Amino acid sequence: MITLTENAAKEIRKIMNENELGEEVAVRVGVKGGGCSGLTYTLDFDSRKTKFDLEYESEGMKILVDKKSHLYIKDTEIDWSYSLMDRGLKFNNPLAKSSCGCKTSFMFDAPQQEEDFKPSWM
């Protein structure tokens, strides 16, 4: 599940209102390759859900995330910092092994598999 804090939802709503986006618009969260640490968070607005998307609701806002990105960011909490030195979105991702100083890129920490794991096709 992807969640927003109250502060993040408040600031995202402000941006949506400034851009005259309607209530049917969702926040689209994703991941793409790149950045200082290998993967970069993406955030945009979208009114179309595809068959490859998961949909969540947090703080009264719809959140869309494609299934591939979800593998890297499931259980992430999106927050907003009001600090003068570090203002903006903050991603609290329990699967991130590390992140760079910009806090928008991260290294993925793949879950460890059991030693006795055997694929179903064997």
Summary of the structure (lengths in Angstrom):
residues: 122
radius of gyration: 16.0
end to end distance: 31.8
largest distance: 55.7
contacts: 313
relative contact order: 0.22
helix: 16%
strand: 39%
